[in-house]
Amino acid sequence: MAAGLPQENAPRLAELASPIEATLRILQSSVPSLMGAAVVRQGGAETVAAQLGRVPWLFDSRLTQLELSDDALPANHAVLLDWPVPHQAEWVGAPPRLLIARLVASERTVGVLLGTLITREQLDSKTREAVELSCQLIAAAVATERLVWESEQQARRLRVLNELQTALSSSLDARALGRVLRDAMGAVLEHIGFAVSLFHPQRSEVAYRYRVVDADALSGENARRPLEDGPTCRAAQRAERVVFTRELELTLDAGRTMRRQVHVAQFPLLVAQSPIGVVTVQAFRPDGFTNDELDLAQNVVDTSANYFAHARKAGMRRPGPEEPKFTLVTGTGPIAPAEERVTEQPSATTEVTPVVEAAPGALAKRTDQTLRQLLVHVGALGSPHAFIVLVDDAGTTLQGHSVSDWAFMKVLDKAIGITTRAFSVALEDGANAIARACRETRVISVAWLFEAIQPALAWEDALALERAAGGGRCTIVPLIVAGRLAGAVIAGPSAQAMSAQTITQLATRVEAAAEQLSRASDGASGVLLNDPNALRLSALRELGPSA
């Protein structure tokens, strides 16, 4: 810093070092009749890049929010207009003239130059050349500033989303997810009220709502006139974000009241383009929310949507001590208490009579060898954790049979009793994913181990096993032998979901094992499937509930 300059001038010197403002000073010195100038970025609110001198045109929203097309004005060329001075400017004396120029850099309009001329004469050729050169320099500076700003915004967006992903991965119930989302939205949008609502999967109503209000006035208004954030609100109906304002009546001292506007932004939680809930943010902000803030907030909401979807499926919302525990239902089935579980009837197109029977001697030995070899093939596809269930003699229940030879699978086997046949699931179980895959004879992928092994373990115990395995994703492939349902192969739990190509390879391995079992069996009769290739086709085009 130059000697003798006071320390308090340092911020002002840094501000004057802006290339845009420095070029404006050069322009003002080149045009003596230029009383002031400003650069407005191409866009909406808060777009004034720099200002110098008196610029009454900044009080005219028609100019500050101007979106110029490529053919509206010549590129970097000044045009003089007799534009009316806005009333708010309180101009005294002869009205000035408006100097306006479209700033273009790299064949793209980046802003508008607004100048205040106090002369009625036309610009001479040298002055006009100076103005056009200044326009080119200002356009280049605005474009460079925009690139730097976009780079900073991208870095901020990645930082916020990375931190959000880390926090969401350690949160399971809707309340914990709501807290994480509120903190993330607070880093993006300064607000005084936050709420997230989750819709009931079967009825048009809100099943769970998490709400936090930072202002007492807003809390009272919410009690008198709550915001609509259910399935009938505009954000849910349109499946897009909605921004609007509402008036609040604030209570002051001595019984006095005043009215104040509150800006509201609602973001739908979308899964497969369908809303499952709505996130609502309210703020006392005179200028509202900027598009950049709303875009980043939309990214935050979109990132958390799948986590809320899993909590919604599982009914994980921290029930009170008097409430029944909720069970997880895969797909689009209802979320219901355990004692009110909705069951499904087996498909009429599939015979569920067991074909892999516990016959003595060589047949049982060949069956066990085939199934254990199948588990080895599943491990070769990248899923060392796997187990097999078979249909029992009565054809109504799936029972555990064998597990892959890995340390974790021994832990899982000890916990639920797969090899001892203690693990069993009724084929009519409407909540268990294995039973559903067998009834519908299609491949199903699930995100939580609990979906595959319930009701053998409670949610907390299944979650502990997931942590030991490194993840809970499972892929379930029905085992169909000689056209009849024999059981299912479960690849998982694992941290990563299987790709469509790997699932197709897994289905091929299961079919090959089924062929071996069919040749080894005595060809018991049964009703054939309507489509013998249904399993192969479903592996490619219908992978069940997305993880």
ABEGO torsion letter per residue (X at the ends): XBBGBBAAAAAAAAAAABAAAAAAAAAAAABAABABBBBBBBEBBGABABBBEBBAAAABAAAAABBBBAAABBBGBBBBBBBBBBAAAGBBEBBBBBBBBBBBBGGBBAEBBBBBBABABBBBAAAAAAAAAAAAAAAAAAAAAAAAAAAAAAAAAAAAAAAAAAAAAABABAAAAAAAAAAAAAAABBBABBBBBBBBAABBBBABBBBBBABAAAAAAAAABBBBABAABAAAAAGBBBBBBBBBBBBBBGGBBBBBBBBBBBBBBBBGGBBAEBBBBBBBBAAEBBAAAAAAAAAAAAAAAAAAAAAAAAGBAGBBAABBBBBBBBEABBBBBAAABBBBBBBAABBABBABBBBBEAAAAAAAAAAAAAAAAAAAAGBABBBBBBBBAAGABBBBABBBBBAAAAAAAAAAGAAAGABBBBAABAABAAAAAAAAGBBBBBABAAAAAOAABBAAAAAAAAAAAGEABBBBBBBBBGGBBAEBBBBOBBABBBBAAAAAAAAAAAAAAAAAAAAABAGBBEBBBABAAAAAAAAAABAEBBX
